[in-house]
Amino acid sequence: MRKNLAVFALLACASPVMADDFDTFGANGAELDAYLQCVPYAREVSGIQLYGDAYTWWEQAQGRYATGRTPLVGAVMAFRQTQNMPLGHVATVSRILDSRRVLLDHANWSPIDGRRGQIEKGALAIDVSQANDWSAVRVWYAPLGKVGTTVWPVSGFIYADRRAQPRPQVAMAPARKETSRRFLSAFAEFAR
């Protein structure tokens, strides 16, 4: 029983769940190969240093990274958790095609060659939100050979530049017109 729960937890993490995904797994005695989850892949590709389940990334990013509703290359699209995707999902924007279409690089979305946990590059995501704000998307699903019919809720984009808030204005002394001799002498040996 414990092994079956562990298998379910691994398969459910950050991948869209379909009812028939698990029906035959236990019955045929299949063993689960090691595979990549979306979180470590997104962290590696984007440089965004967040940890934990994908659905927690949006909250974790607040105050640590800039966030927004505009896709940028290198940004992480943070999917909300749903009944069919209880741990959420994260994917990195690899290319912007137009205002409603981007390409994503992500892991553990589509089963590829019948196996979950694969890296998928250049997967099309289409903004289907009524407000054109990227709050709802449809995503390429390899078994269908096209964009899936499911509409997935998105919290927004997390940007890797870490500038979450505008920097506060700090009162500074008026700039000197002359560079001090002491400062210049510290670098004199490099000027030769």
N, C-alpha and C positions, 0 to 999 in steps of 0.2 A: 504494500500500500504506500509506504514512504517513497519508494522508487517512482511509482506512478505520479505522486504529487510533485516530486522534483521534476519529472519530465514535463508535466503540465505547466509548471511555473516557468521552465525554460522556454517552452514553445509559446506561451502566452505573452511573454515580455515583448512589448513594442512591435508586435506584428498583428495585422488584422486577423481576427479569428473567424473561421468559417466552421459551421457545424460538423462537416465531414472531415475536418483536419485530424481529429483525434480518434475517430471511431475505429479505424483499422490499425492504429499504431500499436496498441497493447495486444490486440488479437493476434497479430502475426509475429510477435516476439521481436520486433525491430529494435535495434539499439540506436540511440541518438548520437550522431557525430557531433564533435565540438563545432560550434559555429559562432559567428560574430553578432553581437547585439547592436542596436542603433546607437546607444549612448556612448560606448567607448569609440565607435567609429566617428561619430559627429565630433566628439572631443578632439580626436586625433586630427581630423581634417580641418576643423575650424580654429583650433587653438583655444577655444572657450573651455575654461577649467571649472566645469560644474560636474557634480556627481549625483548619483541616485537615479531613481526612476525618471523616465522621460517626462512624465506629466508634472514633475516637480521643478523642471528647469525654468519655466517662465517665472515662477515666484522667486526662485533662487537668484535669478538674473537681476531682479529689481534692486537698484542701488549699487550693483556691482558691474553691470554691463549696460550699454545703451540698448534700448528695446524700441520697437515700433511696428508699424503696419506696412512699411515699404520694403520689398525684397531688394537685397543687395548681394552681389557675388560674395561668397564667404560667410554670409549670415546663416544662422540656424533657424529653420522653421520649426516652431514648437507646437506640436499637435496636442490638443486636449485629450484627456482620457474619455473613453466612451465605454458602453457595455461590451462592444466587440473589440475594443482596444483598451483594456483596463489600466495598462501602464503607460499609455500615451505613446508618442513617437517623436523623434527628432531627426531632421534631415538637413543637409547643407545645400544651400543654393549654389549651383555651379555655373549657371548661365541665365541671363534674363532675355527672353525672346520678345516680349512686348508687355504692355501693362497688365495683361491677364494670364500670361503663361511664362513659367520658368522651368528650368531643368534642375533636378535634384540629384545629389549623390547621397545614398543612404544604405543602410544595412538592415537585413531581416524584415523586409517588406514583402516582396514577392518570393514565392518559392521558385528557384531557378534550377532547371534540370531535376525537378522533383524534390529539391532540398531547401529547407529554410536556412536563414542565417547567412545568406549570400550578400555580397556587395553588389549594388546596382548603381550604375553611373548613367547620368543623362536621362533620368526618369521624368517624364513630363508631369507637371502639376498645373492645374488650371484653376484660377480664382473663379468660383461660382457664387460668390457672395453677392447679395442684391446691392450693397453699397460700394462694391468694388474696393473692399478694404482687406482682402485676404483673410477674412474670418472663417471662410468655408472653401474647401478645395476638393477636387477630384484628382486622383493620382493614377499614373500608369500602373497596371497590374499585369505582370508577365504572363500568367496562365491564360488571361483573356486575350493577350496580344493587343491591348488597347487601354485607354484610360478607363478605370473602373467606374461603376455606376454609383458607388457609395459616396456620399458627401461627408467629408471629415472636417470637424471643427478645429480651427487653428487659433491659438492665443496671439500669435504674432511672430516677429523675427527678433532674434538676439544677435547683436552685432559684436564682433570680436574686439573692437577698439577700446573697450573698458570705460569709455567716458560716459557714465550713466547720467550724470547731471552736468549742467554748465558749471565750469569752475567759478568759485566765488571770486569777486574782485578783491584784491588785496591792495591796501594802500602802500604805495612804493615811494621811496625817496625820489626826488627829481633826478633825471638822468644827468650825469656829468658830461660835459662836452669834451673833456680830455680824459684819455685813459691814464690811469695812475702808473707811475714809473715802477712801483713795486710789482704791480700786476704784469707789466711788460717784461720785467727782469726775470720773472718766474718762468717765462717761456723763451728767454733769449737764446739758450743753448739749442733750441729746436729751429730757430730762424736761420742758423748758419748754413 
